[in-house]
Amino acid sequence: QVQLVESGGGLVQAGDSLRLSCAASSGTFSRYAMGWFRQASGKEREFVGGISRSGGTFYADSVKGQFTISRDNAKGTVYLQMDSLKLEDTAVYYCAAEATSSRILIYTQQRQYHLWGQGTQVTVSS
């Protein structure tokens, strides 16, 4: 069973940048479409963005132009580069993976992902 481990979270100031990583413990990483979600305190988990097996990306409107997702299949890792962070970006960030035969599909719904990481806290202060 593939396990996902996020890292890179922490406490930053508004306007700073942060890069999250999500590493897969085993398996053929290139077979998976990957996604990032976040959950702020007291709110439901929401889609941040996703990346297809071929590297195509799709973002939620709230982070478009601010966040960038990339993947390194050789390292079995997906990244979430977060720039110009705002107070409202404070949340626990989760990565998710779903095996697919499609090289271009990007999943945007939580129910479409069967593998999840444990989450990493990102706190943006003023």
C-alpha positions as CSV (number, residue, x, y, z in Angstrom):
1,Q,0.0,0.0,0.0
2,V,1.4,3.4,-1.0
3,Q,1.7,5.9,1.8
4,L,1.9,9.6,1.3
5,V,4.0,11.8,3.6
6,E,3.7,15.6,3.5
7,S,6.4,17.9,4.7
8,G,7.3,21.5,4.6
9,G,4.6,23.1,6.6
10,G,5.2,25.7,9.2
11,L,4.7,29.3,10.5
12,V,5.3,32.1,8.0
13,Q,4.4,35.7,7.7
14,A,2.0,37.1,5.2
15,G,3.6,37.6,1.8
16,D,6.1,34.8,2.4
17,S,6.5,31.7,0.3
18,L,6.5,28.1,1.3
19,R,6.9,24.8,-0.6
20,L,5.1,21.7,0.6
21,S,6.3,18.2,-0.5
22,C,4.4,15.0,-0.6
23,A,6.4,11.8,-1.0
24,A,5.1,8.4,-1.9
25,S,6.6,5.6,0.1
26,S,6.4,3.0,-2.7
27,G,4.8,2.0,-5.9
28,T,4.9,3.5,-9.3
29,F,4.3,7.1,-8.6
30,S,3.9,8.0,-12.2
31,R,0.6,6.0,-12.3
32,Y,-1.1,8.4,-9.9
33,A,-2.9,11.6,-10.5
34,M,-2.2,13.8,-7.5
35,G,-4.1,16.5,-5.7
36,W,-3.8,19.0,-2.9
37,F,-6.5,19.9,-0.5
38,R,-6.7,22.1,2.6
39,Q,-8.8,22.4,5.7
40,A,-9.0,25.5,7.8
41,S,-10.2,25.4,11.3
42,G,-13.9,25.1,11.5
43,K,-14.3,24.7,7.7
44,E,-14.7,21.9,5.3
45,R,-11.8,20.4,3.4
46,E,-11.5,22.1,0.0
47,F,-9.7,21.4,-3.2
48,V,-6.6,23.5,-3.9
49,G,-5.2,22.0,-7.1
50,G,-4.3,18.8,-8.9
51,I,-1.8,17.5,-11.4
52,S,-2.3,14.8,-13.9
53,R,0.2,12.0,-14.7
54,S,1.5,14.0,-17.6
55,G,2.0,17.1,-15.6
56,G,-1.1,19.1,-16.5
57,T,-2.4,21.2,-13.6
58,F,-5.7,22.7,-12.5
59,Y,-6.3,25.1,-9.6
60,A,-9.1,26.3,-7.5
61,D,-9.9,29.9,-8.3
62,S,-8.9,31.0,-4.8
63,V,-5.2,30.0,-5.4
64,K,-4.9,30.4,-9.2
65,G,-1.8,32.4,-10.0
66,Q,-0.6,32.1,-6.4
67,F,0.1,28.4,-6.0
68,T,1.9,26.1,-8.3
69,I,1.9,22.3,-8.3
70,S,4.6,20.2,-9.9
71,R,5.7,16.6,-9.7
72,D,9.0,14.7,-9.9
73,N,8.2,11.1,-10.9
74,A,11.8,10.0,-10.4
75,K,11.6,11.1,-6.8
76,G,8.0,10.0,-6.3
77,T,7.2,13.5,-5.0
78,V,4.6,16.2,-5.7
79,Y,5.1,19.8,-4.7
80,L,2.9,22.7,-3.8
81,Q,4.7,26.0,-4.2
82,M,2.8,28.7,-2.3
83,D,3.7,32.3,-2.9
84,S,2.4,35.6,-1.5
85,L,0.8,33.8,1.3
86,K,-2.3,35.3,3.0
87,L,-3.8,34.9,6.4
88,E,-6.6,33.0,4.8
89,D,-4.2,30.4,3.5
90,T,-3.8,29.1,7.0
91,A,-4.9,25.5,7.1
92,V,-3.9,21.9,7.3
93,Y,-2.8,20.9,3.8
94,Y,-3.3,17.3,2.5
95,C,-2.0,15.6,-0.5
96,A,-4.0,12.8,-2.2
97,A,-3.3,10.3,-4.9
98,E,-5.4,8.2,-7.2
99,A,-4.2,5.6,-9.6
100,T,-5.5,6.1,-13.1
101,S,-4.9,4.9,-16.6
102,S,-5.5,8.4,-17.9
103,R,-2.4,10.6,-18.4
104,I,-4.4,13.8,-18.6
105,L,-7.2,13.4,-16.0
106,I,-7.2,15.7,-12.9
107,Y,-9.5,14.8,-10.0
108,T,-11.0,17.7,-8.1
109,Q,-13.3,15.9,-5.7
110,Q,-12.2,14.4,-2.4
111,R,-14.2,11.2,-3.0
112,Q,-12.2,10.6,-6.2
113,Y,-9.0,10.0,-4.2
114,H,-8.4,6.9,-2.2
115,L,-4.9,7.7,-0.9
116,W,-4.3,10.5,1.6
117,G,-1.4,11.9,3.5
118,Q,-1.6,12.8,7.2
119,G,-1.6,16.6,6.5
120,T,0.8,19.4,7.3
121,Q,0.0,22.6,9.1
122,V,0.6,25.9,7.4
123,T,0.0,29.0,9.5
124,V,0.3,32.5,8.1
125,S,0.7,35.3,10.5
126,S,0.4,39.1,10.0
